[in-house]
Structure formats: C-alpha cells, structure tokens
Amino acid sequence: MLSFQVLPAQEIHPASAPLGSAVSRQPKAERLPHIVFMLRPKARKEHVFLQSEFFLKMSHLSEQEIIRRQALEALQASGVNPYPSEAFAVTHHSSDIKKGFEDEKAGEWTEVSLAGRLMSRRIMGKASFAEIQDAKGRIQIYLNRDELCPGDDKSRYNEVFKKHCDIGDFIGVKGFVFRTQVGEISLHVQEFTFLSKSLRPLPVVKRDEEGHVYDGFTDPEQRYRMRYVDLVVNPEVKDIFIKRSQMVNTMRQFFNKEGFLEVETPILQPIYGGAAARPFKTHHNTLDMTLYLRIANELYLKRLIVGGFDGVYEFSKDFRNEGMSRFHNPEFTQVELYVAYKDYLWMMDMTEELIEKIALELHGSTKVQVGDNTIDFARPWKRFSMYEAIQAYTGIDISEMDEATMAATAKKLGVEVDATMGRAKLIDEIFGECVEGKLIQPTFITDYPVEMSPLAKKHRSKPGMVERFEVICNGKEIANSFSELNDPIDQRARFEEQLELGKRGDEEAMVLDEDFLRALEYGMPPTAGIGIGIDRLSMIMTNSHSIQEVLLFPQMRPEKKAEGKTEGA
C-alpha cells in the first residue's frame, strides 16, 4: 500500500500540467488556472498530480472564489470563527466621526467602536491603512502590528488581517480617533474582530482623486438583479431609498396630523375592482375559489367610509398583470386616501399642499431638478379640463364627437385604434399620446367624460362629465382623484356599462361588485378620494430615470445560466 506526503498547494496552469493529467485533458475553452495538491509517494521520487475532490466540486468557481475559500479554511484552522455568533457593539458610524471630531476635543474620541465592510487596504509591512464602509459612509482605519499584537504572537495581524482578510469582509474595530499628517480623520485600531467572510469578490469600482468613477458597476440588468451588490459598490444609490422613505414618512405624518386613520385591506380579493386593469389570478385550495391580487384598494376603503370612519388611508402594494416599462412594474406602491364630507376641489388643494411639503422636506425647496427640467411644486398649479388640454395641444375640439368620429380623429393623430375601444378609451388614448408627455410642471387635468370614470360622481354643472382630476408631472400621471360616486343606482348602471365593454373584448373593463353596491345602498356620505403613485412620485423626487431605480427589487426576467455552469454559479 502506497503512503503519500501532502505538499503545499500550488497553482498549476494547464499549459504546464503533465500530459494526460486531469488539467491537461480539459477543453481549451475551460482551461483556467487550477489549484492542485502535490502528492509524493514516499517509496518513489516521481510526482503524481491529482486534483483535490474538494476543488472538483468547486470547478464552477472563479480563481478568486477558490482563493477566498482557502482563506476561509485557513481562518477556521487558526481558531478564528469567520461567522461568529456574538453581538458586536457599535458606538459610532463613519459619518458621526467625520462630522463630530475636533482636534481640540480628541480626548472625547478614545473609545470608538464601529463595524462594516473592508473596502480597501494598503499594507506597509508592520503597519497598514484600510477603509471601512458602514451604513453611513466610509472611514480610514490604521493598524499597527505591535500595538494590535503586543505579545510574541503576531498572527492576528500577520495571518488574519494581512493574509486572510479580503475586500468585502465584515470586520469590527475598536480604538481612538485621530487626524493623520495629511489631515484625514481616521481610527487607530486597538482591537480587531473578524465578523463575516465574503466568498465572492466585489466588483472593482475605480475612483480618481476628484471622485470620478471608472469601470463602475453600472449595467442596469446586474444592478437591479443584484441590488445587494449595487448598494455596496454604488453607495449613492442608498440616497434614493432614504429619500423614498422620507417621502412616505412625510405623507404619513401629514395624514395623521389631519386625523386620518391608517388601515389595511385585503390583498387577495374575490372580485378585483377600483381601477381599469388586468389582475393576477390565483386559487385558494381550502375555500376552492378563485382569488385575485388587488389592482386597487378603493372599494374596500369606501366600505370603511360607509362604516363610519371620516378619513382612512392605506399605503398598499397593488398588482396589475400588464406590460413593463420604465414607468410600469407589475407590483407597485400607492397610497389611497378617502375623506368624508369633502369633494374633488378640496382634494386638489390638499394634494398641492402635500406634495409641496414633500419637496420642501426632501430638498429644502419647492424646485426639484428632474433630468433637464426644473420642476416647481409651489402652489398654485395649473388646471385644465380634459377637453381643454386636448384642444390646447392638438388644436382639435373632441368634446362633441361621437365614437366613430373620435376613432377617425385618433387615427389622424397617430393613435392606435382597435374595435374594443369605446369613447372613453379613445379619449384616454388621445390624451396619453398627444398631451400627457408634454405636461412637465405639475398640472391638474379635471372634469373627465363620464364614460372614463365609472366610480366618480357626475359633475354638478357640466353634463356628461364627472368630478375627477389627475395630477400630471414630468409627462406622467402621479395621482388620480374623484368626488366619489355614492349613488348606488347610478353606480350599478355604470358597472353594467363596464360589463358591456368587457363583452366587446376590453380586458381592463371593471367587473360588477354586488357587495360594494350593497354597502352603498346602506348609504355613503359625500366623499373625496385620491390615489397617489409612490413609485412615480419617488422617481421625480430622486431624479430617477426609470421606475426600476426606485424599487429595491424590481421584477426581472429569469436569470440565464451561462453554458456549462452548475447550479449556484
């Protein structure tokens, strides 16, 4: 029986591998550097090259990933737990230190503890500089071998930090704050704790002294799919989501101050309603019934107004089984608010006040830069009726046209028309194609034709119209509001008209909700309601080009696996 002596691991390039070995037999396209163990039979002088079973299992890994797994094993072998269970007490964040440190008060910064990812290293023998990135930014740290390891055992510095720490690893450090000779505020490390090993290398983003980025992690497909990497290597992306959260909090505080109640309504609904959209469909096994993911929460919130609440709102996830674009995601967020004894004119004034306040809270000004446009949310905003807006931007008055004439006019204007479109759909398409994209400053479009708004109250003085407005800003709708229809007989007739449109093939036509009609028959007070798109408003308030930029995890197509890759590659 042969006995073998295991020699240190070496890198063997395929070109230098012995003929007939496992490495040399690989196809040229797959010949990457391999880590192999050299094993020498004690009774013979020749070397036998064998790939370790461990590395055969990891053949899909890159060289860097293999090296990091070696470092992981080395840490474990040296008694360092790469994934410790103990909590690490953090006393400060990087931004706190940079903002608060003063040289004359350095004595107040002698016991500082912070944690984060290791993002860069400059090793200079027995001293090193490095950068840690935490939730609020980056800060430089300084490590000295003899101070970190005062005894004879220098392995904490020589082995753990110098050899087995990689960019992306989480570490915890304790020490005191000082200013370097070049004036950079830094942490002098006295204690060092390994917190988590990163097994994949981060993308290398190069920045010059002026902050310009080169070779950045900029591919949208990768950024949206791996948002966890995007947030690490492009920390400015965090600002988008911080502003989004601030925006939602501002709205919530505004509503609460007015005395409105935040509520929750069903996401799974037996009858979808409250908007014109295609739903996602599912099945409840226990009840043996079809359910739909909600497309809106309007009908449930109005049931609560019937029940006696004067003002209710909900920040809701809604779902519409429709196309995707830079303005559309099948899962989106909106806030809906319903207030008793109010009308759409009151809601217009409130909406101006609310969004003006959001701009001031986020930017300190009513003016917000969005692309090449400066949008001013200062009150009052411009107001046009639907017909006035179409005439202003097309030169055509469509207010008295019948369906056939309107269809012909739409075609002349370059709008795609099909047989399923009723008069309301045609008006909507003409407005969308010819007007909406030209409205950059916040604008109220009011007084829609009754055919377009089956849930809105008929106009008090304009026959054939309803009391409705939309807020258009930066070329897209960001809010929709009605004086809510509370006449149960009129509401039933409107639903029945929608059923007829559905029979004609309109997949977005509303369905008849008998329970909602029953609720209205018990009586609903005059009510104003509004839905505000959180995602689209976030796009404007953060100067984001697409809706995917303001969603942490936007919907993506399934990831394509590279040919020859194994599961998990």
N, C-alpha and C positions, 0 to 999 in steps of 0.2 A: 504494500500500500504506500503510495506516494504522500509525503508531507510537504506542505508549501509554506513559504515565508512570504508574508504580505509586505510589499514595499510601498512607499508613499505614492499617493495618487498623482498621476501626471496627465497633462493634456497631450493627446496624440492626434495629429492632423491626419486625415485619410491618406494624403499623399505619402506620408512616412510610415504608414501602417504596414506590417509584414503581409506579403501576398498570401491570399487565402484566408486572412483574418476576417472577423465579422465586420470590421470597419471598412476594409478594402472592398468587400463584396457588395457594399451598398451602391445603388444607382447614383450617378454623378449628381443629380439634382438634390439628393438627400445627404450628400457628403458634407456635413458640418463637423466642426471640431467636437470630439467626444472625450469624456472623462473616463479613463480606464484604470484598473488596478493592475500593477505588475506583480505576478506571482512566480516565484522561483522554486522549482523542485530542489530540495536540499541535496539530493543524490545526483543531480545533473546541473550543468552550467548554463544550458540554453534557457532563454526567457520564453514563457508562454503568455501571450496577450489574450486576456479574456475581459469582456465587458461585464461589469457587475450586474446582477439581477436587478438591483435597485435602480440603476440607470437605464436598463432596458425598459422598465416600467415607466420611466420618465422621458422616453425618446422624443415625445412631442414638445418637450420644454426647450426653451432657448438656453444658450450658454450661460447668460446672466441668471436665469431662473435656477439652473443647476448649481451655480456657484452660491447663490443665496441659500439654497437648501443645505449645501455643505456647511455654510456659516451657522445655520440653524442647528445642525448636528454638533458642530464644534461648541456652540454655546451650551447645549444640553450636556455634552461630555464634560465641560468645565464646571458644571454645577449651577449655571445660570439658567433660570426659567425664562424662556423667551416670551411666555404669555402668563405672567404672574396673576394671581387672584386678588392680591391685596390692593386696597384702595391707595391712590397716591394723592396726597393733599396738595392742592394748588392754591396758592395765596394770591397770585397776580397773573395778569395776562400781559402779553408783549406791549400792547398799546398803553396800558396803565403805566408801565415802567417808563416808556419813552415820553409820555406826556407829563408824568409826575416827578421824574427825577431832577433834582437840582444839586449841583456840586457842593454847595454850602450846607446841604442837608443830607449828605451821603450817609451819615450815621443812622438815618431812618430806613435805610435800604440794605440792612445787613442780614436779614433773614427772609430771603425771597425764594419761593418755590414755584416753578412753572413746568408745564409739560406740553409736548407737541411732537410734530414730525421733524426729523433731521432732514434739512433741505440742501445743505452744502457743508463741505469740510475742507480745511486747509491744515494738513498735518505737517508740522515742522519739528520732527524729532520728538523731544520730550514735552513739547507744547503744541497745542492745536487751537485753531479758531473754527467755529462752526455756526450754522444758523438753524434756529428752531422756528417752525411755523405753528402757531396755535390758532384758535378760533378768531382772533382779532388782529393777526398780522405776524410779522417776523421780528426776531431779535437775535443779535450776535451773542454767542457764548464763548468763553475762554476756558480751556482745560490745561492744567499743568500736571505732568505725570507725578512728580514728587509730592505735590500738595494733595492730589487725588488719592495717591497711594503712599502714605508717609512711611510705611514699613518696608521690609525687603521684598514683599510680594507686589510686583508692579503689573500683574496680569489684568487688573481691572482696566488699566489704560492701554497696555501694550497688546493685549489679546482682545478683550471685549470691545473696547472703543475703536482702536486702530484697525484691527483685522476683521472683526465680525459685525460691526455696525455698518449699515448701508443707507444710502439716501432713501427716505421714505419710512425708515424705522421710527417707532414712537419711543421717546425717552423722557425721563423725568429728571430735572436737575434742581439742586438747591445751592444757594450761595449768596454773594453780595453783589450789588450793582456798582459799576464804576464807569468812568469815561476813559477811552483809550487815548493814546497820544495824538491820533488823527481826529479825535473828537467824537467817536462813535460810542453811544451808550450801550454797555454790554453787561453780561452776567458772568462773574468769576465763579466757576463751578467748584464747589467743595464736596458735593455728594452727587453721584450719578447712578440712576436706576434704569435698567432696561425694561420697557413696558410692553412692546409688541414688535415682532419681527415681520417686515414686509417681504413677501416672497416673489413679488413682481416688481421690476424696476419702473419707476415713474417716467413718463415722457420727459425728455430734457428740453426745457424751455430756456433759451438764452436771452439775457437782457444786458444791454450796454449800460454805461455809467449814467446815461440820461433817461434810462427806463424803457428804451425802445426794445420791443420783443422780436426775436428771430427764432425760426424753427419752432414756432409756438404750436400748442395743441389746439388747432383751430378748425379741424374738419367737423362740420355740424353733425354728421352721422355718428362719429365717435364721441363727440361731446355730449349729445343727448342720450346716447345709449349707455355711456359710462360717466354719468353725471358725477359720481363719486371721485373720479379722476379729474374731471373738469374743475370741480370746486377746489381741489388741492393745487393744481398747477396754474389755474387761472383764478386766483382768489378774488379778483374784482367781480366775478360772477356772483359771489355771495351778496354783493350790494343790491342786486336786482331782487333777490328774495327777501332781504331785510326790508327794502322799501315796500315790497308787496305786503309783507306782514304789517308794517306800519300803516299802510293804507287801509287794510282790513280793520285794524285796531281803531283807527280814527273813525271809520264808519260805525263800528260797534259802539264806541263812546258817544258819538253823535246821536244815534238812535236811542241808546239807553237814557241819555240826558233828556230826550223828548218824552220818555215814559213808555216807549215801545218795548214789547216783550219778545225776547229771542226764543224760538220754538224749534222743534224738529218734526218733520212729517215723513210719511213712508217713501222709501226709495223704490221698493218693489210695489207695484200698483196693479190691480186687476184691470183697470181701464186707464190708459195713458191720456193725458189732456193738458190743457193750459198753454199749448203752443201748436204751431203747424210744423210737424217734424216726424220723421220715421223713427220708431222706437227699436231698442234692443229687446228681444223676446227670450223668455226662459220658462221653465216648468217647475212647479212646486210638487214634489213627489207625494208628500203626505196628504195634501189637500187635492191632489190630482187636478190641478188647474193651471192655466197659462197665466203668467205674470209678465209685466213689462218694467224695465228700468225707466224711471221717470224722465220725461223730457222737460218738465217744469213742475213747480210745486204750487202753482196758482190756485188750483181748485180746492186743495186741502187747506191752504191758508185762508181762503174766503169762507170755508166752512167754520173756521175759528171766529171770524167776524160775526157770522150768524150766531155762534155760541155765546157771544157777549164780550169778547176782547175788543178794545178800541184801537189797538195798534199791535201788529205782530210782524216779525221779520225772521228770515232764515237765510244763513249762508249755506248754500246747497251745492252738492255735486249733482249735475244733471248729465244725461246721456242721450245723444242723438246719432242714429245709425246713418250717417251721411258722409259726404266727401271730406277729405282732409286738405288743408292748405295752410298758408302762413297765418290765416285768420281763423281756422277751424280745427278743433280737436274733438274726437267723439266723446270724450269725457271733459267737461268744463265746469267752471265755478261761476255762480252768480248769486247775488243777494236779491231777494224779493221782499218787498215791504207793502203792507196793506193797512190803511188808516181809515177808520170810520168817520163819517160826517165831513169828509173832505172831497175835493174834486181835482181834475187834472190841472187846473190853473194853480191851485195850491201846491200840487206836487211839482210843477215846473219851478216855482220859486224855491221850494225846498231843495230840489236837485241842484240848482245853481249854487245855493249856499253850501251844500255838502261837498260838491266837487271843488269849488273854490277853496274850501277849508283844507281838503286833501292836498291840493297843490301847495298851499302855504305851509302845511305841516311837513311835507316831504322836501320842498325846495326853498322855503322861505320867501317865495314869490308866487304870484299868480301866473307868471310866464314860465313855460316849460319848453325846452328845446327838444324837438322830435325830428330827427333827420335834418333836412334843410329848412324846416319850418319852425317858427317860434309860435307856439300856441298859447293864447292868453285866456285864462279861465275867469278873469274878473267879470263880475256881474255888471249889467245885464247882457244876456246872449241874444243873438239874432233869432227871429222867429218867422217861419214861412209856413203856409199851409202846403199840403202835398201837391195840390194842383198848381199853386203859385210857384213852387220850387221847380216843377217840371216845365212850366211855361217860361220861367226865367232862364233856364239852361238849355232848352230846346227850341224856344220860340213858338211852341205849339200848345194850344189850349185843348186838353183832352177831357175836360170836365163834363161835356155834354155828349161825348161819343158813346155809341153802343158797342157791344162786344166785337162785332165784325169789323167796324171801322177802326177800333182801337188796335185790333190784331194787325190790320194792314199798316197802320201808323207805326206800330212797333217794328215791323219788318223793315220799313223805310229807314228807321233809326238804327238799324243793325242789330236789333234784339232778336234772339232766337225764340221762335214761337212754335207750340205744338197744340194738338187738338184737346189736350187735357186742361188747358189754361182757361179759366173763367176770367171775367172782367177784373176781379180783384188781383189775380195772379199777374195779369198783363200790366196793370198799373205798377205793381211791385217790381216787375222786371224792368219796365221803362225807367223807373226811378233809380233802381240799382245800377243799371248800365249807363245812364245818361247824366245823373245828378250826384248820387251819393259820393263817388270818388272825388268830386270837386269841392266838397264841403270840408275844409281843413279846420277852421276855427269852430269851436263848439256852437252848434246850431240846433234849435228846436224845429222839427218838422211836425206840424199839427194838422188836425182835422182831416182824418183819413176817410175814404169812402167806406160805407157800412159793410160792403162785401169783403173788405180786407180785414175786418176786426170783429169776429163773431162773439167776443167776450166783452166788448166795450159798449158803453151807453150811447144811444143816439144823441146827436148834437142838439142842444137846446134851441138853437136858432138857425141852423143850416141843414135843410132837408137832405137826406141821402148821405149824410156824414156822421161820423162818431167823434166823441171827445177823447182823442188819443194824441200822444206825441211820442216821437223818438228823438233821442239825442244823437246827432251825427258829429263825429270829431275825427280829424285826420283821415277822412274818407270812409269811415266805417261806423255802423251803429254801435253805441255803447250802452244804451238804455232804452227801455220801452215802457210806456205808462198809459193807463186808461182812467177815465171815470168809469168805475166798474159797473157792468150791466147787472142790475138787481131785480129786473122784471122777469119772473120765471116763465111767463107765457112767451115773451119776446125771445128769451134765451132758448127755449125749446124750438122755436121756429128757426133760429139761427143754426142750431145743431142739425136740424133736419136739412137745411140748405147745404151744410157741410157733408152730410151723408150722400147727397146727390152728386157733389163734386167727387167724392170718393168713388162712386159708381162709374164716373167718367174716366177714372184712372189716376186721379190726384192722390198720390201716396202720402202726402203731407196733410190731407184734409182731417179735421178733427172728428172724433167719434162722439156719440151721444152718451152722456154720463147721467143715468137716471137718479143715482143717489145725490149727485150735486144738484140736480133740478129739484129733488125733494127738499134739500136743505134750503134752497132759495124760496120754495113755497112756504117754509116756516118764517120767512122774512129776513132780509139782509139790509141793514141801513145803507144810506148813500156812502160810498167807499171810493177812495183813490188808491190805486196800486201801481207799483213800479218794479221792474226787474233791471238790475244793473250788471253788466258783464264784467266780472272781476278780472278775467284774463286780458281782455281787450283794454280795459282801463289801466291795468298794470303795464301793458305794452307802451302806452302813451306816457305814463308817469316815470318809466325807466328808460325811455328812448330805445326800445327793443324793436327789431325789425320783424320778428315773427312770434307767433303765439308759443312756439316751442321754447323760445328763450325765457319765457316767464313761467313755464311749467317745469318743476323739478324732474319729473319723469314723463315726458310726452309719449304718446302711443307711437310705437315703431313697428316696422315690418320685422318678421322673424330674422334673426341673425343668420347669415350664410356661413357655414363652416368651410374653412379652407380645405381644399382637396388633400387627403392624406392625414388630416388632423384627427385626433381622437377626441372623445367626449371630454369637455372641460378645457380644451386647448384655447 
